[in-house]
Amino acid sequence: MNLKKLGNNISVVRRSLGLTQEDVAFSLNISSTSYAKIERGETNVPFLRLVQIAEYFKIEIVDLVKQNDKFYLKDLISDIKQIQKDINSIHNILSLNHEID
């Protein structure tokens, strides 16, 4: 995913809503510095963070990841597969803990 384009898209939406970076960072419970890095495209944005940003802005995630009207579905699918693996790992850990009890 083109992080610069993603960050720019997020910035455009934020500014169109009349919000500051500090407003968004506070609502996402992250530092202003961390949020600013997202908008500058200096850091990878986990899928769950994209979900939080989209929900906060009340828009669809695809509106954040557009580039020239092409979606980065390959990257989103990869992120979703990783989330599924993480969920399965958590499920397995919880199942083991339940068996021990």
C-alpha positions as CSV (number, residue, x, y, z in Angstrom):
1,M,0.0,0.0,0.0
2,N,1.3,3.5,-0.8
3,L,1.7,4.9,2.6
4,K,2.1,8.5,1.4
5,K,-1.2,8.3,-0.6
6,L,-3.0,6.7,2.3
7,G,-1.7,9.4,4.7
8,N,-2.8,12.1,2.3
9,N,-6.2,10.6,2.0
10,I,-6.6,10.5,5.7
11,S,-5.4,14.1,6.0
12,V,-7.8,15.3,3.3
13,V,-10.8,13.7,5.1
14,R,-9.7,15.0,8.5
15,R,-9.3,18.6,7.2
16,S,-12.7,18.3,5.3
17,L,-14.3,17.5,8.6
18,G,-12.6,20.5,10.3
19,L,-10.7,18.4,12.7
20,T,-7.1,18.8,14.0
21,Q,-4.6,16.0,14.1
22,E,-4.8,16.3,17.9
23,D,-8.6,15.8,17.8
24,V,-8.2,12.6,15.9
25,A,-5.2,11.3,17.9
26,F,-7.1,11.9,21.2
27,S,-10.1,10.0,19.9
28,L,-7.9,7.1,18.7
29,N,-6.1,7.1,22.0
30,I,-2.7,7.6,20.4
31,S,-0.1,10.4,20.5
32,S,-0.3,13.3,18.2
33,T,3.1,12.4,17.0
34,S,2.1,8.9,16.0
35,Y,-1.0,10.2,14.2
36,A,1.0,12.8,12.4
37,K,3.3,10.0,11.1
38,I,0.3,8.2,9.7
39,E,-0.8,11.3,7.8
40,R,2.8,11.9,6.5
41,G,3.0,8.2,5.4
42,E,6.0,7.5,7.6
43,T,4.5,4.5,9.3
44,N,2.6,1.4,8.4
45,V,-1.0,1.5,9.5
46,P,-2.4,-1.7,10.9
47,F,-5.8,-2.7,9.5
48,L,-7.5,-2.3,12.8
49,R,-6.2,1.2,13.1
50,L,-7.7,1.9,9.6
51,V,-11.0,0.6,10.9
52,Q,-10.8,3.0,13.9
53,I,-10.0,5.9,11.6
54,A,-12.7,5.1,9.2
55,E,-15.3,4.7,12.0
56,Y,-14.2,8.0,13.6
57,F,-14.6,9.8,10.3
58,K,-17.9,7.9,9.6
59,I,-16.6,6.7,6.2
60,E,-15.8,3.4,4.5
61,I,-12.3,2.1,4.7
62,V,-12.1,1.9,0.9
63,D,-12.4,5.7,0.8
64,L,-9.1,5.9,2.8
65,V,-7.2,3.4,0.6
66,K,-8.2,4.7,-2.8
67,Q,-5.5,5.7,-5.2
68,N,-6.5,7.0,-8.6
69,D,-9.8,5.1,-8.1
70,K,-8.0,1.8,-7.7
71,F,-8.2,0.0,-4.4
72,Y,-5.4,-1.8,-2.8
73,L,-7.4,-5.0,-2.3
74,K,-4.3,-7.2,-2.4
75,D,-2.9,-5.4,0.6
76,L,-6.3,-5.4,2.4
77,I,-6.7,-9.1,1.8
78,S,-3.2,-9.7,3.2
79,D,-4.1,-7.7,6.3
80,I,-7.3,-9.6,6.7
81,K,-5.5,-12.9,6.5
82,Q,-3.1,-11.8,9.1
83,I,-5.9,-10.7,11.4
84,Q,-7.6,-14.1,10.9
85,K,-4.3,-15.8,11.9
86,D,-4.1,-13.6,15.0
87,I,-7.7,-14.3,15.9
88,N,-7.1,-18.1,15.5
89,S,-4.0,-17.8,17.7
90,I,-6.0,-15.9,20.4
91,H,-8.8,-18.5,20.2
92,N,-6.3,-21.4,20.6
93,I,-4.7,-19.7,23.6
94,L,-8.2,-19.1,25.2
95,S,-9.2,-22.7,24.5
96,L,-6.0,-23.9,26.2
97,N,-6.6,-21.7,29.2
98,H,-10.2,-22.9,29.4
99,E,-9.0,-26.6,29.4
100,I,-6.6,-25.9,32.2
101,D,-9.3,-24.4,34.4
